[in-house]
Amino acid sequence: MSYNNGSLSTEYIDPSIFVPGQRCVFELDGSKLGYATNMRLLDLGAVSDGAHDYNRLLGCVSLIKNIRLMDGRTELSALRSPAQYLAFKNQSRSNADNKSSASFLKRSELGLEIDVTNKKLNHIYSAGTMNTAVATTTSAYLDLREVFPILNSMPIVPSSMFPNLRIEIEFARNDTNQVSVNQSVATTNAQAPLRPILAVDVVEDDRILVPLVRALKEKGVRWMEIEHDRYNIVGRSLVTPEAAGTVQRRSHQSMGFIGKKVERLLMVKTLTNNEETINTTGNREVMGFGNSGSQALLKQTTQIRLNGKNVFPGFQGISRPMQRLALMSDEYGTQQAYPGSPTYKWSNGDVTMQTGANQWDSGKAFGGQLSYDVVRIGARVADLSIQIGREFDADPLGQVGTAPASTNAPITMNMYGEVEKALAVGGAGYRIVYA
């Protein structure tokens, strides 16, 4: 299907490969003159074994495990393990934006207001749910410029330069990846992704294309690719538990960014065992934001050593939740937060947010769910060390089916770095290089 105004035509492309619950591939027609960069994914959603809400922070985007933009065998741009990064970007919008539009496009539950029935924060109007049939399941819209930063920097995508364009999507299949808020007790794969559609604007007029291609060849393109690295922090021993008040310090040498010019580094702390975020005694309700947010640690300290020097002042560096919140706000601007969102132990008081009737949906589950670490690197990395400290306490040791005890549990540190890359155009074609 297409719509044409003489200069641009909008085409809707079905996937050339679609394996339900596994992968999806879109192939763009190389005989076209070129494509606008505003490519978007439609009908992103899933059917399930019942009426369930999508992930509160991610919405339908929680279905994507990995996504790549390819030209033949050349990877132009990719976002691996995008869940925590896109969840962060979703809550980096204003509350008004999320409440009015973004939550309905993504099918998230962001955009809060005070519910007059209980005087607590709530996303009052349903953004849509998955259901048992395609006709009754709501789906989402994803602007691919959010996952492929190269598209934000290019004026056009000419087929003469990129003749074999395709988009590859790998789906998250396991329910412990927090696709939905409620799961079926009887199955571990209750969701089946819908068959999505790719919408593209095709350039039909040479007069538009030629000057844009000329500018692309003369100037090239630079952009900030989002690259992912991760490591694990061991938890409190289950055999001989360390005494409450014991300070754990761990240092990790990151190899994923060596030799690369990195601007900002976002660190997202998730529970290594996803099952610890799910109430297994009921209908597998996800507690709070599950593993899409970033867990607060008790008395956390953060220090970064970059090329042999400490980034933050002092031995321990950043040691207070509000310091982390201030750094995040300085670097990324507006954040949709709520009382207790970056602070461990706030969950002792049920005074924040209410999204349902059961205990796992109460405000207690949302304390300390948005505790992010952000640092501006602004240099080429020769050596990068992340030093994290936390204090163990007497909370449960992360037993499955109990409220998450992030300060005692094993933690996975997800690191998303803005890495500068460039498209270098020459007579023989182009190259993708690190800047």
C-alpha positions in Angstrom: 0.0 0.0 0.0 1.3 3.5 -0.8 0.3 7.2 -0.7 1.9 9.7 -3.1 2.0 13.5 -3.3 4.4 13.6 -6.3 7.6 14.1 -4.3 7.2 11.6 -1.6 5.2 8.4 -1.4 4.4 6.5 1.8 4.7 2.8 1.6 3.7 0.1 4.0 6.0 -2.9 3.9 5.3 -6.4 5.2 8.2 -8.4 6.6 10.0 -10.7 4.2 10.7 -13.0 7.1 8.5 -13.4 10.2 9.0 -16.2 12.7 6.5 -15.7 15.5 8.1 -15.0 18.8 11.7 -15.2 17.3 12.6 -12.7 14.5 11.4 -10.4 11.8 13.2 -9.0 8.7 12.1 -6.1 6.5 13.8 -5.6 3.1 13.6 -2.3 1.3 13.4 -2.0 -2.4 16.8 -1.0 -3.8 15.2 0.1 -7.1 13.7 3.2 -5.4 15.5 6.5 -5.6 15.9 6.7 -1.8 14.1 6.9 1.5 13.4 9.5 4.1 15.0 8.9 7.5 11.7 8.9 9.4 11.2 5.2 9.2 8.7 3.8 11.7 7.5 0.5 13.0 3.7 -0.1 13.2 1.6 -2.7 14.8 4.2 -3.6 17.4 2.4 -5.7 20.0 1.5 -9.2 21.1 -1.4 -11.5 21.8 -1.4 -13.3 25.1 -3.3 -15.8 27.2 -5.5 -13.1 28.6 -5.9 -9.3 29.0 -2.6 -8.0 30.4 -1.0 -4.6 30.5 2.3 -4.2 28.7 5.5 -3.3 30.6 4.9 -0.1 32.5 8.0 1.7 31.4 8.5 0.2 28.0 5.1 -0.6 26.7 5.2 -2.7 23.5 8.9 -1.9 23.0 9.6 -4.5 25.6 9.1 -7.1 22.8 12.4 -6.1 21.1 15.5 -8.0 22.3 17.9 -6.7 19.5 17.4 -4.6 16.4 19.8 -3.8 13.5 19.8 -1.6 10.4 21.8 -3.4 7.7 23.0 -2.8 4.1 23.9 -6.2 2.8 26.5 -7.6 5.3 27.4 -4.1 6.6 25.8 -3.0 9.9 24.9 0.6 9.7 23.4 0.9 13.2 22.2 -1.3 15.9 20.8 -1.3 19.5 21.5 -4.5 21.5 19.7 -5.2 24.8 17.6 -2.1 24.2 15.1 -2.6 27.1 16.7 -0.7 29.9 18.0 2.1 27.6 14.6 2.7 25.9 12.9 2.6 29.3 15.2 5.3 30.5 14.5 7.4 27.4 10.8 6.9 27.9 10.9 8.4 31.4 13.2 11.2 30.1 10.2 12.9 28.6 8.1 15.4 30.5 5.1 14.1 32.4 2.8 16.1 30.2 4.3 14.5 27.0 4.0 11.0 28.4 0.4 11.6 29.7 -0.9 13.1 26.5 0.8 11.2 23.7 4.0 9.1 24.3 2.4 6.6 26.6 -0.4 5.9 24.0 2.1 5.5 21.2 4.3 3.1 23.2 1.5 1.6 25.3 3.4 2.4 28.5 1.9 3.6 31.8 4.0 6.7 32.1 2.3 10.1 32.5 1.0 10.4 36.1 -1.6 12.4 37.9 -3.2 12.3 41.3 -6.0 9.8 41.4 -8.9 11.4 43.4 -10.1 8.0 44.6 -7.0 7.3 46.7 -4.9 10.5 46.5 -2.0 8.6 44.9 -0.1 8.9 41.6 -1.6 6.9 38.8 -1.7 6.6 35.1 -5.4 7.0 35.1 -6.4 6.3 31.4 -5.5 2.9 30.0 -2.9 3.1 27.3 -4.0 -0.3 25.9 -3.4 -3.9 26.7 -2.6 -7.2 25.0 -5.4 -9.7 24.6 -6.2 -13.1 23.3 -7.0 -12.0 19.7 -5.3 -9.7 17.2 -8.6 -7.7 16.8 -8.7 -6.8 20.5 -4.9 -6.3 21.2 -3.6 -2.8 21.1 -0.3 -2.2 19.3 2.4 0.5 19.3 4.3 2.9 17.1 8.1 3.1 17.2 10.1 5.8 15.4 13.2 4.0 14.3 15.3 7.1 14.8 15.1 6.3 18.5 17.0 3.0 18.0 19.1 3.9 15.0 20.9 7.2 15.8 22.5 7.3 12.3 19.0 8.2 10.9 19.0 11.4 13.0 22.2 12.6 11.3 21.5 11.6 7.6 19.5 13.9 5.3 18.4 11.0 3.1 19.0 7.3 2.7 19.8 7.0 -1.1 19.5 3.6 -2.7 22.4 4.3 -4.9 24.7 4.2 -1.8 22.7 1.7 0.2 21.2 -0.8 -2.3 20.4 -3.6 0.1 18.8 -2.1 3.1 17.0 -4.3 5.6 15.9 -4.1 9.2 16.3 -7.1 11.5 14.4 -7.5 14.7 14.9 -10.3 17.3 12.0 -10.7 19.7 12.2 -11.3 23.5 10.3 -14.5 24.0 10.5 -15.3 27.7 8.0 -13.8 30.1 10.8 -13.0 32.6 11.9 -10.3 30.2 9.0 -8.3 31.6 7.0 -8.1 28.4 3.8 -7.7 30.4 2.6 -6.9 33.9 0.8 -10.2 34.5 1.7 -13.6 33.2 0.1 -17.0 33.1 1.1 -19.5 35.9 0.8 -22.3 33.4 3.3 -21.1 30.7 6.6 -19.3 30.4 5.9 -17.9 27.0 2.4 -16.5 27.1 3.1 -13.8 24.4 3.1 -14.1 20.7 4.3 -10.9 18.9 2.0 -9.5 16.2 3.2 -9.3 12.6 4.5 -5.7 12.5 4.5 -3.3 9.5 7.3 -1.0 8.3 6.2 2.5 7.1 8.7 4.4 4.9 8.6 7.6 2.9 10.0 7.0 -0.6 11.6 9.9 -2.5 10.1 10.2 -5.9 11.7 13.4 -7.2 15.3 13.7 -8.3 15.2 17.4 -7.6 14.9 16.6 -3.9 17.3 13.7 -3.9 20.3 15.0 -5.8 21.3 17.9 -3.5 20.8 15.8 -0.4 23.0 13.0 -1.8 25.7 15.6 -2.8 25.7 17.0 0.7 26.0 13.4 2.2 29.0 12.6 0.0 30.8 15.8 0.6 30.3 16.1 4.3 29.8 12.5 5.4 27.9 11.8 8.6 28.8 11.6 12.3 26.5 10.3 15.0 26.5 8.9 18.6 25.9 5.2 18.4 24.5 3.6 21.6 26.7 0.6 22.5 26.0 -1.8 25.3 28.3 -3.5 27.8 27.4 -5.4 31.0 28.9 -7.1 34.0 27.6 -8.8 37.2 28.0 -8.0 40.8 27.7 -11.0 43.2 25.1 -10.8 45.9 25.1 -11.5 49.6 26.0 -15.1 50.3 23.0 -17.5 50.9 25.2 -20.0 52.7 27.0 -17.8 55.2 25.4 -14.4 54.8 27.6 -11.4 55.5 26.4 -9.4 58.6 24.0 -6.6 58.1 26.0 -3.4 57.6 28.8 -5.1 55.7 30.0 -2.9 52.9 30.6 -4.6 49.5 32.9 -2.9 47.0 33.4 -4.2 43.5 35.6 -2.8 40.7 35.1 -3.8 37.0 37.4 -3.1 34.1 35.1 -2.4 31.1 36.5 -3.7 27.8 33.6 -2.7 25.6 34.6 0.9 25.2 38.4 0.6 24.9 39.8 2.6 22.0 36.5 4.4 21.4 35.5 8.0 21.9 32.7 8.0 24.4 30.5 11.0 25.4 28.0 10.0 28.0 27.7 6.7 29.9 24.4 5.5 31.3 24.5 2.7 33.9 21.4 0.8 34.7 21.3 -1.7 37.6 19.0 -4.7 37.2 18.5 -7.9 39.2 20.5 -10.7 37.7 17.7 -13.1 38.4 14.6 -11.8 36.6 12.4 -14.1 38.6 13.1 -12.0 41.7 10.9 -9.3 40.2 7.9 -11.5 39.8 5.3 -12.7 42.3 5.4 -16.4 41.6 2.7 -17.2 44.2 0.0 -15.5 42.2 -0.5 -14.8 38.5 3.2 -13.9 38.0 2.5 -10.2 38.6 5.6 -8.0 37.9 6.5 -6.0 41.0 6.9 -2.3 40.3 8.7 -1.8 37.0 10.3 -5.2 37.1 13.7 -5.3 35.5 13.1 -2.5 33.0 14.0 0.2 35.6 17.2 0.7 37.6 17.4 -0.7 41.1 18.5 1.5 44.0 21.2 0.0 46.3 21.5 0.8 50.0 24.1 3.5 50.6 25.5 3.1 47.1 28.8 4.7 46.1 30.0 5.2 42.5 33.4 6.1 41.3 34.7 6.0 37.7 38.4 5.8 36.8 39.0 7.0 33.3 42.5 6.7 31.8 44.0 6.4 35.3 42.2 9.3 37.0 39.1 9.5 39.1 36.2 11.2 37.4 34.3 12.1 40.6 36.0 13.8 43.6 36.9 11.8 46.7 37.7 8.2 47.2 34.0 7.0 47.0 32.8 9.5 44.5 29.0 9.8 44.3 27.4 8.6 47.5 23.9 10.2 47.7 20.8 9.4 45.7 20.2 13.1 45.0 23.7 13.5 43.6 22.9 10.7 41.1 19.6 12.4 40.3 21.3 15.7 39.7 23.9 14.3 37.4 21.2 12.5 35.4 19.1 15.7 35.1 22.2 17.7 34.1 23.0 15.4 31.3 19.6 14.3 30.0 17.3 17.0 31.1 13.7 16.5 32.2 13.0 13.3 34.0 9.6 11.8 35.0 10.2 11.0 38.6 8.0 10.6 41.7 8.8 10.7 45.4 11.2 7.8 46.3 11.9 6.8 42.7 15.7 6.9 43.1 15.9 6.0 46.8 16.3 2.6 48.5 14.0 2.0 51.5 11.3 4.4 50.3 9.2 1.3 49.8 8.7 1.1 53.6 6.0 3.7 53.2 3.1 3.2 50.7 2.8 6.8 49.8 3.9 7.0 46.2 2.0 5.3 43.4 -1.0 3.0 43.1 -1.8 1.2 39.9 -3.9 -1.8 41.1 -5.5 -3.6 43.9 -3.0 -6.3 44.8 0.1 -5.9 47.0 2.5 -6.2 44.2 0.9 -3.3 42.3 1.0 -1.0 45.4 3.2 2.0 45.8 5.6 0.0 47.9 6.8 -1.8 44.8 7.9 1.4 43.1 10.4 2.8 45.6 13.9 2.8 44.4 13.0 1.7 40.8 14.6 4.6 38.9 18.1 5.0 40.3 20.4 5.7 37.4 24.1 6.4 37.3 25.3 8.9 34.6 28.8 10.1 33.8 30.1 12.3 31.1 33.3 10.7 29.6 34.0 13.1 26.8 37.2 11.4 25.8 38.8 8.5 24.0 38.9 5.5 26.4 42.2 3.8 27.0 41.2 2.5 30.5 37.7 2.5 32.1 37.0 1.1 35.6 33.6 1.2 37.4 33.7 1.0 41.2 30.4 0.3 42.9 29.9 0.1 46.7 26.7 -0.9 48.6 25.8 -2.0 52.1 24.1 -5.3 52.9 21.2 -5.3 55.3 18.7 -7.6 56.9 16.2 -7.6 54.0 15.2 -10.9 52.5 18.0 -12.4 50.4 16.1 -12.2 47.2 13.9 -15.2 47.6 11.7 -15.7 44.5 8.2 -14.4 45.2 9.1 -11.8 47.7 9.6 -8.1 47.3 12.9 -7.4 45.5 15.9 -6.8 47.9 18.2 -5.2 45.5 20.9 -4.3 48.0 21.5 -8.0 48.8 20.8 -9.7 45.4 23.2 -10.3 42.5 23.1 -7.2 40.3 23.7 -6.8 36.5 25.2 -3.5 35.6 24.0 -2.5 32.1 26.2 0.2 30.5 25.0 2.2 27.5 27.7 4.4 26.0 27.4 7.1 23.4 30.2 6.2 21.0 31.0 8.5 18.2 31.0 6.9 14.7 31.2 8.2 11.2 30.2 7.4 7.7 33.1 8.0 5.4 32.2 8.3 1.7 34.7 7.7 -1.0 34.8 6.9 -4.7 34.5 3.1 -4.1 31.6 3.4 -1.7 31.5 4.1 2.0 32.9 2.9 5.3 31.5 2.9 8.9 34.3 3.8 11.3 34.8 4.9 14.8 35.5 8.6 14.9 
